[in-house]
Amino acid sequence: MQRRTALLATPALLAPTARAQGTWPSRPIRLISPFPPGGTTDILARQIAPPLATALGQAVVVENRSGGAGAVGVVETLRAPADGHTICLTISTLVTGALLTRQPYHPLNDVAPILHLANVANILVVNKALPIHSVQDLIAYGRANPGRLSYGSPGIGSSVHIAGEMFKAATGIDMVHIPYRGGGPALADLVGGQLQLMFGNASSTLPFVRADSLRALAVTAATRQAYLPELPTVAEAGLPGFEIVEWYAMIGPAGISPAIIARLNLAIMAIVGSPESRARLLDLGAEVIGGTPAQFGDYLKTEMERMTTLVRTANLRME
């Protein structure tokens, strides 16, 4: 796979270097959520905004800028002045979306890493009308019915999409990918029978599993998850090495002063790292990660390398 020229940022997107801002923050902070209301990203953003406003002494306004599997919100963020007044709660499509679609930003060069918030596994779920009760059932059904299975995702490059393509590559099953503008609409169509399966984000999929609206087959994490301990991993169910999670993180445009980044990191980590918040997020299927901005920056580099290899191995095509 040749080096992607689309990953080279356009000059218009390069955020200006932060200038002396005096007392920061000096006005309300925009917290951009790049997905529609009601999804995991939006839930996390709205949990963080009020206590962050208290900690910083300025209002924190959540703005939903959905589209392009999170790319619209990310681009909006990276075009903003690098003064610490615009930040974004993004997900792993920051990297995978740029690898699979043409985006006017580079996931490393144009981004100021602030905090690796959490990881969320995916849950492989199927419509309950199907005669499928295990991963092996799904594989057998898919091989016997080529092209008849459709799976949904919140968009190209999401972990939900990548998990589906990994599954196709590992099993040889012919499935059709149907991208949506968010996970909620895809899950609704899955319950309604317009889709047959989905590797749904645990936070948004758990309520459907707990309500017995969808049948859960496995989780995509390396180990079983505390919220559904009886559910095997996909690897345990017959596909060794199968592992993918969605990560959630706070970013800003490159050029933000290190002092502002450090203050944001500490303030947000104090919010999500409390025992109460950790327990609440775990109930949503999210495992708090934390760490320093530098550690998240290193993680981004590793993810870029890992996902580039995965895209090549699974023969995923750029859209």
C-alpha positions in Angstrom: 0.0 0.0 0.0 1.5 3.3 -1.1 2.0 6.1 1.3 -1.3 8.1 1.5 -0.9 11.6 0.2 -4.3 12.4 1.7 -2.7 12.3 5.1 -0.7 15.4 4.3 -2.5 18.4 5.9 -3.6 21.3 3.7 -2.1 24.6 4.7 -5.5 26.0 5.5 -6.0 23.4 8.2 -2.7 24.0 10.0 -3.7 25.7 13.2 -1.8 28.9 14.2 0.8 28.6 16.9 -0.7 29.6 20.2 0.2 33.2 21.2 0.3 34.7 24.6 -3.3 34.3 25.8 -3.1 36.0 29.2 -5.3 34.3 31.7 -6.7 31.0 30.3 -9.5 30.3 29.7 -10.6 33.8 28.9 -14.0 32.8 27.3 -16.2 29.7 27.1 -14.6 26.5 25.8 -16.1 24.6 22.9 -16.1 20.9 23.5 -16.8 19.3 20.1 -18.5 15.9 20.0 -18.1 14.6 16.4 -21.1 12.3 16.6 -24.9 12.8 17.0 -26.5 13.2 20.4 -27.2 10.1 22.4 -24.1 8.1 21.4 -21.1 7.2 23.6 -19.1 10.2 22.6 -21.9 12.6 23.3 -22.6 10.9 26.7 -19.0 11.2 27.7 -18.8 14.8 26.6 -21.9 15.8 28.5 -20.6 14.0 31.6 -17.3 15.9 31.5 -18.5 19.4 30.5 -20.2 20.6 33.8 -17.4 19.6 36.2 -14.8 20.8 33.7 -16.5 24.2 33.6 -16.3 24.3 37.4 -12.7 23.4 37.4 -11.7 26.0 34.8 -14.0 28.8 35.8 -15.6 29.1 32.4 -18.6 27.6 30.6 -17.9 24.4 28.6 -20.3 24.2 25.7 -20.8 20.8 24.0 -21.3 21.1 20.2 -22.4 18.1 18.1 -20.7 18.3 14.7 -21.4 14.9 13.2 -20.6 13.4 9.8 -17.9 11.5 8.1 -17.4 9.0 10.9 -16.3 11.8 13.2 -14.2 13.6 10.6 -16.4 16.7 10.4 -16.0 17.4 14.1 -12.3 16.7 14.0 -11.7 19.0 11.0 -13.8 21.8 12.8 -11.5 21.4 15.8 -8.2 21.4 14.0 -9.2 24.5 12.0 -9.8 26.4 15.3 -7.1 28.7 16.8 -4.7 26.8 18.9 -5.5 28.8 22.1 -7.1 26.0 24.2 -10.7 27.3 23.7 -11.7 24.5 21.3 -11.2 20.8 22.1 -12.7 17.6 20.8 -13.7 14.3 22.3 -12.8 12.0 19.5 -12.5 8.3 18.9 -10.2 5.9 17.1 -11.6 7.0 13.7 -9.1 9.9 14.1 -6.6 7.5 12.8 -8.5 4.8 10.8 -10.8 7.4 9.2 -7.7 9.2 7.8 -6.4 5.9 6.5 -9.6 4.9 4.7 -11.0 8.2 3.6 -9.5 11.4 2.1 -9.2 13.8 5.0 -7.4 17.3 5.1 -5.5 16.5 8.3 -2.7 14.3 9.6 -3.7 12.3 12.7 -0.2 13.0 14.3 1.1 16.2 12.8 -2.0 18.4 13.1 -3.2 17.1 16.5 -2.4 18.1 20.1 -2.9 15.0 22.3 -4.5 15.9 25.6 -5.8 12.7 27.2 -6.5 9.0 26.4 -9.8 8.8 28.2 -11.1 5.3 27.8 -11.3 2.1 25.8 -14.5 0.4 24.8 -14.8 -3.1 23.3 -17.3 -4.0 20.6 -20.0 -6.6 21.1 -20.9 -8.9 18.2 -24.7 -8.9 18.1 -27.2 -10.4 15.7 -30.9 -9.9 15.0 -32.8 -12.4 17.2 -34.9 -13.7 14.3 -31.7 -15.4 12.9 -31.0 -19.0 13.8 -27.6 -17.9 15.2 -26.5 -18.4 18.8 -22.7 -18.5 18.6 -19.8 -17.2 16.5 -19.5 -20.6 14.9 -23.2 -20.5 14.0 -22.6 -17.1 12.4 -19.7 -18.4 10.4 -21.6 -21.4 9.2 -24.7 -19.3 8.3 -22.6 -16.7 6.4 -20.8 -19.4 4.4 -24.1 -21.0 3.5 -25.7 -17.7 2.6 -23.0 -15.6 0.8 -23.9 -12.0 0.3 -27.1 -12.2 2.4 -25.6 -10.8 5.6 -25.4 -7.0 6.1 -23.7 -5.3 9.0 -24.0 -1.7 10.1 -21.5 0.8 11.5 -21.3 4.4 12.6 -19.1 5.1 9.5 -16.1 4.2 7.5 -13.0 3.7 9.7 -14.9 3.2 13.0 -13.9 0.2 15.1 -17.3 -1.2 14.3 -16.5 -1.1 10.6 -12.9 -2.4 11.1 -14.1 -5.3 13.2 -16.6 -6.3 10.5 -13.9 -6.3 7.9 -11.5 -8.2 10.1 -14.2 -10.8 10.6 -14.8 -11.1 6.9 -11.0 -11.5 6.2 -10.7 -14.1 9.0 -13.7 -16.2 8.0 -14.0 -15.7 4.2 -17.6 -14.7 4.7 -19.2 -12.3 2.1 -20.9 -9.6 4.1 -22.2 -6.2 3.0 -21.1 -3.1 5.0 -23.8 -0.4 5.5 -22.3 2.8 7.0 -24.6 5.1 9.0 -24.1 8.6 10.5 -24.0 7.1 14.0 -24.3 3.9 16.0 -27.8 4.6 17.2 -29.5 4.5 13.8 -27.6 1.3 12.8 -28.7 -0.4 16.0 -32.3 0.6 15.4 -32.2 -1.0 12.0 -30.5 -4.1 13.4 -33.4 -4.5 15.9 -35.8 -3.9 13.1 -34.3 -6.5 10.8 -32.9 -4.2 8.1 -29.4 -5.4 9.2 -28.5 -8.9 10.4 -25.4 -8.2 12.6 -23.1 -5.6 14.0 -19.9 -5.3 16.0 -21.6 -2.6 18.1 -19.8 -0.3 20.5 -20.4 -1.8 24.0 -21.6 1.5 25.5 -24.4 1.9 23.0 -25.1 -1.8 22.4 -25.3 -3.0 26.0 -28.8 -1.5 26.6 -30.2 -3.5 23.7 -28.5 -6.7 25.0 -29.8 -6.1 28.5 -33.3 -5.5 27.2 -33.1 -8.8 25.2 -33.7 -6.9 21.9 -30.5 -8.2 20.4 -28.5 -11.5 20.8 -24.9 -11.1 21.9 -22.4 -13.6 20.7 -18.9 -12.3 21.7 -16.8 -9.3 22.6 -13.9 -8.1 20.5 -11.5 -7.3 23.4 -8.6 -9.5 24.3 -10.3 -10.6 27.5 -13.8 -11.1 28.7 -15.5 -8.0 30.0 -16.9 -7.4 33.5 -20.3 -6.2 32.2 -20.9 -9.5 30.4 -18.6 -12.0 32.0 -20.4 -15.0 30.5 -19.8 -13.7 27.0 -16.7 -15.2 25.2 -14.2 -13.2 23.3 -14.2 -13.6 19.5 -10.7 -15.1 19.9 -12.0 -17.7 22.4 -14.9 -18.4 20.0 -12.6 -19.7 17.3 -10.7 -16.7 15.8 -7.4 -16.5 17.6 -5.8 -13.1 17.6 -9.0 -11.2 16.9 -8.9 -8.1 19.0 -10.0 -4.5 18.5 -11.4 -1.8 20.8 -12.6 1.8 20.3 -10.6 4.3 22.1 -11.9 7.7 23.3 -9.6 10.7 23.7 -9.5 14.5 24.1 -7.5 16.4 21.5 -7.0 19.9 20.2 -5.3 21.6 17.3 -1.5 21.4 17.1 0.2 24.4 18.7 -1.7 24.6 22.0 0.7 25.7 24.8 2.0 22.8 26.8 0.9 24.5 30.0 -2.8 24.6 28.8 -2.6 21.0 27.6 -1.2 19.9 31.0 -4.0 21.8 32.8 -6.7 20.2 30.6 -5.2 16.8 31.1 -5.2 17.0 34.9 -8.7 18.6 35.1 -10.3 16.0 32.8 -8.5 13.1 34.4 -9.7 14.2 37.8 -13.2 14.0 36.5 -13.1 10.6 34.8 -10.6 9.1 37.2 -12.8 9.3 40.3 -14.1 6.0 41.7 -17.7 7.0 41.0 -16.9 8.0 37.4 -14.9 4.9 36.8 -17.8 2.7 38.0 -20.3 4.7 36.0 -18.2 4.4 32.8 -17.6 0.7 33.4 -21.3 0.2 33.5 -21.4 1.8 30.1 -18.7 -0.6 28.9 -15.9 1.9 29.1 -12.6 1.3 30.8 -10.8 4.5 31.9 -7.2 4.7 30.7 -5.7 8.1 31.6 -2.0 9.0 31.5 -0.1 12.1 30.3 -0.3 13.9 27.0 3.0 12.5 26.0 1.9 9.0 26.7 -1.2 9.5 24.6 1.0 11.0 21.9 3.1 7.8 21.9 -0.1 5.7 21.8 -1.3 7.6 18.7 2.0 6.8 16.9 1.7 3.1 17.8 -2.0 3.1 16.7 -1.0 4.7 13.4 1.5 1.9 12.7 -0.8 -0.9 13.9 -3.8 0.3 11.9 -1.8 0.9 8.8 -0.6 -2.7 9.0 -4.2 -4.0 9.7 -5.6 -2.0 6.7 -3.0 -3.6 4.4 -3.5 -7.1 5.9 -7.3 -7.0 5.6 -7.0 -5.4 2.2 -9.3 -2.6 3.2 -9.8 -0.1 0.4 -9.7 3.7 0.7 -13.1 5.3 0.1 
